[in-house]
Amino acid sequence: MNARCAQLVLVCLLAVLCARVALGDRVVLRASAVATPGEDVTLGDVATLEGDDAMALADLVVLERGASESSAWREVTIRDVRASIIERGVRASRVALSGSTCRVWFRSNTRPIVQATQTDVERMRTAQDWLQDESMTPLRAQVVRSIAAWESRHASNLKIEFDVRDDEFLDGAHGSDRVAIEPVSAQGSPRVSLRVRLYSGESLAGERTIHAMIECLEDVAVASERIGRSDLIGAHSVRLERRWMRPGSASLVRDIDDVDGWVAKTRIDAGDLLRLDLIEKPICVERGELVDVISIVGGIEVRTRARAQRDAREGDLVELQRDGARNAFTGVVQRRGLVLVGGESDREL
């Protein structure tokens, strides 16, 4: 009897978990999407995400930034999405996947956009343009204001592109007298999701989760000339430029002073955005180099010299060893030829 009860409880738990995946966390691959050439295409760009687990995958890269170089469009299949999710270390069973293939068009091309009723340029408009459109419904205007407030952006510095499938709801005559709008996506994501509830008196007249892609006008560092591999980064080769960017681009450089004196890891062409994955701090300590070592002991500065056991950059932890000594110790590289050792390693000096 106890065994039967245990089996029944297990079946019920599995049913609840399956229902949660089916109803709460879904990734629905769209038929088409539009992307910017030279940038990664993420899952949030090509699919509708519902639920916390699904929204956590919004920044998952499904097409790398060089995908636009060989074709005006590329396809992302549901098999590609599943493989990317698994590669990230997330169990695919945590979200329900649906859809077949999404054709990704790149903005610089003039091919038609599948299932779009307006051109991409018309649908991606600044919040200010949306609000100045006299034909726009009060509901859509309220949603535009909510997105701008949620992203803490002025209407002129924010672009919004609504999902075409939400047009009927946003432009319809609902006869409601009160609207409640609740963001359900993470702040700073390029894809915004909001739950909109319409009330007539005390009754719920309508409800829908709507989706929109956004871009923000930001100051970003751009190469003002061609930068070769291992070339120094500085004011002579980089400038700040205002560009429309998708939120969440944490790898972009926004302050030139932060990377002054860094070096390029690869070639960067003039006009390219400066990204942290393309540059690195210069090597300040070379393997086998005899460097100055400083330690503060009881308020007294102790100095010695030791050899670095590997190449290291500013801020790196490097292993050191004095000539003739058996024990090694570690310190943090401060600048060219100088390493600071912490209190626990002072005994090794």
QUICOR-V470088 format. One record per run of one state. SS is the DSSP state (hx for helix, st for strand, lp for the rest). FROM is the first residue (numbers start at 1). TO is the last residue. If there is no record, write none. Layout:
ss->SS from->FROM to->TO
ss->SS from->FROM to->TO
This chain:
ss->lp from->1 to->1
ss->hx from->2 to->24
ss->lp from->25 to->25
ss->st from->26 to->29
ss->lp from->30 to->31
ss->st from->32 to->35
ss->lp from->36 to->40
ss->st from->41 to->42
ss->hx from->43 to->46
ss->st from->47 to->50
ss->lp from->51 to->51
ss->hx from->52 to->55
ss->lp from->56 to->60
ss->st from->61 to->63
ss->lp from->64 to->64
ss->hx from->65 to->69
ss->lp from->70 to->72
ss->st from->73 to->77
ss->hx from->78 to->87
ss->lp from->88 to->91
ss->hx from->92 to->94
ss->lp from->95 to->95
ss->st from->96 to->98
ss->lp from->99 to->100
ss->st from->101 to->106
ss->lp from->107 to->119
ss->hx from->120 to->123
ss->lp from->124 to->124
ss->st from->125 to->126
ss->hx from->127 to->132
ss->lp from->133 to->137
ss->hx from->138 to->150
ss->lp from->151 to->154
ss->hx from->155 to->157
ss->st from->158 to->162
ss->lp from->163 to->163
ss->hx from->164 to->171
ss->lp from->172 to->177
ss->st from->178 to->183
ss->lp from->184 to->190
ss->st from->191 to->200
ss->lp from->201 to->202
ss->st from->203 to->223
ss->lp from->224 to->226
ss->st from->227 to->227
ss->lp from->228 to->231
ss->st from->232 to->232
ss->lp from->233 to->237
ss->st from->238 to->245
ss->lp from->246 to->251
ss->st from->252 to->252
ss->lp from->253 to->255
ss->hx from->256 to->259
ss->lp from->260 to->262
ss->st from->263 to->264
ss->lp from->265 to->267
ss->st from->268 to->268
ss->lp from->269 to->272
ss->st from->273 to->273
ss->lp from->274 to->274
ss->st from->275 to->275
ss->hx from->276 to->278
ss->st from->279 to->280
ss->lp from->281 to->282
ss->st from->283 to->285
ss->lp from->286 to->289
ss->st from->290 to->297
ss->lp from->298 to->299
ss->st from->300 to->308
ss->lp from->309 to->311
ss->st from->312 to->313
ss->lp from->314 to->316
ss->st from->317 to->321
ss->lp from->322 to->328
ss->st from->329 to->335
ss->lp from->336 to->337
ss->st from->338 to->341
ss->lp from->342 to->342
ss->hx from->343 to->348
ss->lp from->349 to->349
